């Protein structure tokens, strides 16, 4: 396992990564906390190693510094250590050759009591299974998690617009980002609260029947490179989600003239994960 840390203002954050064969496990959060974890499986160890190197390079570029790294001893080293201990062990003399027979007429010696059996070792604590993956998509896995904290202010703001929280996710394609999903009953738009450390951003997105996608976000984003991947970036509306949603709805109506009707956004977490995966692939977002 390798641990990296980043000092940002008055806070300090950590990011751990462990490669175990063909899988990667990452954990992140404020220093001193357990943080959040994500596990991703690959087709082979080579692919996992390549992704490991890419993620580490990405974190170092953002300013993270390596503070600790642990490696497992190789099998050859372990074998050599065991071998040296075995050869260094002195030979024990046979108890039979040193046994003395009692003299004739001498009182018989009482047999020594048998040593008490050592208590059985306590059973090992069960290893927690990896978190269940809710959905596998083209961009990676989507894992359901517990909420990052108490009810968010966005829950109350969106309830006024008719949106309800669907649950919380970790997407392997978005390392270090916690996602809260929102759905609108019988609607065509999903809401996304993105938590990355102390940064908070909000998105509305819709997928159209003829393949177009629309993302309306409070993040500062460059236009998407893919054809029919439409983007509205309004960072100044981070505290006015009602007006942000108004801009989104206006653009949906405009796109319906050229790209058909938007798909129904089913108000459940798995449907949300599938739609978000399609959006990430089309918009090429991080």
C-alpha positions in Angstrom: 0.0 0.0 0.0 1.2 3.5 -0.8 -0.1 6.6 1.0 0.0 10.1 -0.4 -1.0 13.3 1.4 -1.9 16.8 0.3 -2.0 20.0 2.5 -4.7 22.4 1.4 -5.2 25.4 3.5 -6.0 24.3 7.1 -6.9 20.8 6.1 -4.7 17.8 5.1 -6.1 15.0 2.9 -4.8 11.5 2.2 -5.1 9.1 -0.7 -4.1 5.4 -0.4 -3.8 2.9 -3.3 -3.2 -0.9 -3.1 -2.7 -3.2 -6.0 -3.5 -6.9 -5.4 -3.0 -8.9 -8.5 -5.6 -7.7 -11.0 -7.5 -5.3 -8.7 -6.9 -1.9 -7.3 -8.3 -0.5 -4.0 -8.2 3.3 -3.3 -9.1 5.1 -0.1 -9.3 8.9 0.4 -10.4 11.5 2.9 -9.3 13.9 5.6 -6.2 12.8 7.5 -7.4 11.2 10.8 -10.6 9.8 9.3 -11.3 6.4 7.8 -12.3 8.1 4.6 -14.1 6.4 1.7 -12.9 3.4 -0.4 -13.4 2.1 -3.9 -12.3 -1.2 -5.4 -12.0 -1.9 -9.2 -11.2 -5.3 -10.9 -9.3 -5.5 -14.2 -8.9 -8.3 -16.8 -5.3 -9.0 -15.8 -2.5 -7.8 -13.5 -0.8 -5.8 -16.3 -3.9 -3.7 -16.8 -4.1 -3.1 -13.0 -0.5 -2.0 -12.9 -0.9 0.4 -15.8 -4.0 2.0 -14.1 -2.0 2.1 -10.8 0.8 4.1 -12.4 -1.7 6.4 -14.1 -3.6 7.2 -10.9 -0.3 7.8 -9.0 1.0 10.2 -11.6 -2.3 12.0 -11.6 -2.2 12.5 -7.8 1.4 13.6 -7.8 0.6 16.2 -10.5 -2.1 17.6 -8.2 0.4 18.1 -5.5 0.1 14.9 -3.4 3.4 13.6 -1.8 4.3 10.0 -0.9 4.5 9.6 2.9 4.5 5.8 3.3 4.9 2.7 1.1 4.8 -0.9 2.2 5.7 -3.9 0.0 5.2 -7.6 0.6 8.4 -9.7 0.8 8.9 -11.8 -2.2 8.4 -15.5 -2.1 12.1 -16.3 -2.8 13.1 -14.1 0.1 10.7 -15.8 2.5 11.9 -19.2 1.3 15.5 -18.2 1.9 14.7 -16.9 5.4 13.0 -20.2 6.3 15.8 -22.2 4.9 18.5 -20.3 6.9 16.5 -20.8 10.1 16.2 -24.5 9.4 19.9 -25.1 8.7 20.9 -23.0 11.8 18.8 -25.1 14.2 21.0 -27.4 16.3 20.4 -31.1 16.2 18.6 -32.6 19.1 19.9 -35.8 20.7 17.7 -38.7 20.7 15.9 -39.1 24.0 16.3 -42.9 23.6 20.1 -42.9 23.7 20.3 -40.8 26.8 17.7 -42.7 28.8 19.2 -44.5 31.9 17.9 -47.7 33.2 17.1 -47.8 37.0 19.4 -49.9 39.2 18.1 -53.2 40.4 16.3 -52.7 43.7 16.0 -49.0 43.3 12.5 -47.5 43.8 10.6 -47.1 40.6 10.4 -43.5 39.3 7.0 -42.0 38.8 6.2 -41.0 35.2 6.3 -37.2 34.6 2.8 -35.7 34.1 2.0 -35.1 30.5 2.2 -31.4 29.5 -1.1 -29.7 29.2 -2.3 -29.1 25.7 -1.9 -25.6 24.5 -5.2 -23.8 24.1 -6.6 -23.7 20.6 -5.9 -20.4 18.8 -8.8 -18.0 18.5 -10.6 -18.1 15.1 -9.4 -15.4 12.8 -11.7 -12.4 12.4 -13.7 -12.7 9.1 -12.4 -10.6 6.3 -15.0 -8.1 5.1 -16.0 -8.8 1.5 -15.5 -6.1 -1.1 -18.4 -3.7 -1.4 -21.1 -4.8 -3.8 -21.0 -3.2 -7.2 -24.3 -1.8 -8.2 -23.5 -1.4 -11.9 -20.7 -2.1 -14.4 -20.5 0.3 -17.3 -18.1 1.3 -20.1 -16.3 3.8 -17.9 -15.9 1.3 -14.9 -17.9 0.3 -11.8 -20.5 2.1 -9.7 -20.7 1.1 -6.0 -23.4 2.1 -3.6 -22.1 3.7 -0.4 -23.5 5.2 2.8 -24.2 8.9 2.8 -21.1 11.1 3.4 -22.9 13.0 6.1 -26.2 14.3 7.4 -28.9 15.5 5.0 -27.3 17.9 2.5 -28.6 21.4 1.9 -29.1 20.4 -1.8 -31.7 17.8 -0.6 -33.9 20.6 0.7 -33.3 22.9 -2.3 -34.1 20.2 -4.8 -37.2 19.0 -3.0 -38.8 22.3 -3.8 -38.2 21.4 -7.5 -39.7 18.0 -7.1 -36.4 16.0 -6.9 -35.8 13.3 -4.4 -32.4 11.8 -3.3 -31.9 8.3 -4.8 -28.7 7.3 -2.9 -25.0 7.7 -2.9 -22.4 6.3 -5.3 -18.7 5.9 -5.9 -17.7 5.7 -9.6 -14.3 4.2 -10.3 -13.8 6.6 -13.2 -14.1 9.5 -10.8 -11.4 8.9 -8.2 -11.9 10.8 -5.0 -15.4 12.0 -5.8 -18.5 11.1 -3.8 -21.8 11.3 -5.7 -25.3 11.9 -4.5 -28.0 11.1 -7.0 -31.3 12.9 -7.4 -34.3 11.8 -9.5 -37.6 13.4 -10.6 -40.7 11.2 -10.7 -41.8 10.8 -14.3 -39.0 13.3 -15.3 -36.3 13.3 -18.0 -33.5 14.8 -15.9 -31.1 13.6 -13.2 -29.4 15.7 -10.6 -25.8 15.1 -9.3 -24.2 16.5 -6.2 -20.4 16.0 -6.5 -18.3 16.1 -3.3 -14.5 16.2 -3.8 -12.9 17.1 -0.5 -14.2 20.6 0.4 -15.3 21.3 -3.2 -19.0 21.0 -4.0 -20.5 21.1 -7.5 -23.9 20.3 -8.9 -25.0 19.0 -12.3 -28.3 18.4 -14.1 -28.1 16.0 -17.1 -30.4 14.4 -19.7 -29.9 11.8 -22.5 -31.9 12.1 -25.7 -33.5 9.4 -27.8 -31.4 10.2 -30.8 -28.1 10.0 -28.9 -27.5 13.6 -27.8 -26.7 14.4 -24.2 -27.0 17.7 -22.2 -25.0 18.5 -19.1 -25.7 21.7 -17.1 -23.1 22.2 -14.4 -21.7 24.6 -11.8 -18.2 23.4 -12.7 -15.9 25.3 -15.0 -15.8 23.0 -18.0 -14.5 23.3 -21.6 -17.0 22.2 -24.3 -17.2 18.5 -24.8 -15.3 17.0 -27.8 -17.9 14.5 -28.8 -20.5 15.3 -31.3 -24.0 15.9 -29.9 -22.6 16.2 -26.3 -23.9 19.6 -25.2 -22.6 21.5 -22.2 -23.8 24.5 -20.2 -21.2 25.7 -17.6 -22.6 28.2 -15.0 -20.3 28.3 -12.0 -21.9 31.6 -10.8 -25.1 29.6 -10.0 -23.6 27.3 -7.5 -25.9 28.7 -4.8 -29.0 29.0 -7.0 -29.9 25.5 -8.2 -33.4 26.7 -9.1 -32.1 29.1 -11.8 -29.5 26.5 -12.9 -32.4 24.0 -13.5 -34.3 26.7 -15.4 -31.4 27.1 -17.8 -31.3 23.3 -18.2 -35.0 23.0 -19.0 -34.8 25.8 -21.6 -32.0 24.0 -23.4 -33.8 20.6 -23.2 -36.8 22.2 -25.0 -34.6 23.8 -27.6 -32.8 20.5 -28.3 -36.0 18.6 -28.7 -36.5 20.4 -32.0 -33.4 18.8 -33.5 -32.5 15.7 -31.3 -35.9 14.3 -30.4 -37.4 13.8 -27.0 -35.2 13.1 -23.9 -35.3 9.7 -22.4 -37.3 8.9 -19.3 -35.0 9.3 -16.2 -36.2 6.4 -14.0 -36.0 7.4 -10.4 -33.9 4.5 -9.1 -30.2 4.4 -8.3 -29.2 1.7 -10.8 -30.9 3.5 -13.7 -29.1 6.7 -12.6 -25.7 4.8 -12.6 -26.4 3.5 -16.2 -27.3 7.0 -17.4 -24.3 8.6 -15.7 -22.0 6.0 -17.2 -23.3 6.9 -20.7 -22.8 10.6 -19.9 -19.2 10.2 -18.8 -18.4 8.2 -21.9 -20.0 10.8 -24.2 -18.8 14.0 -22.4 -15.3 12.5 -21.7 -15.5 13.9 -18.1 -13.5 13.5 -15.0 
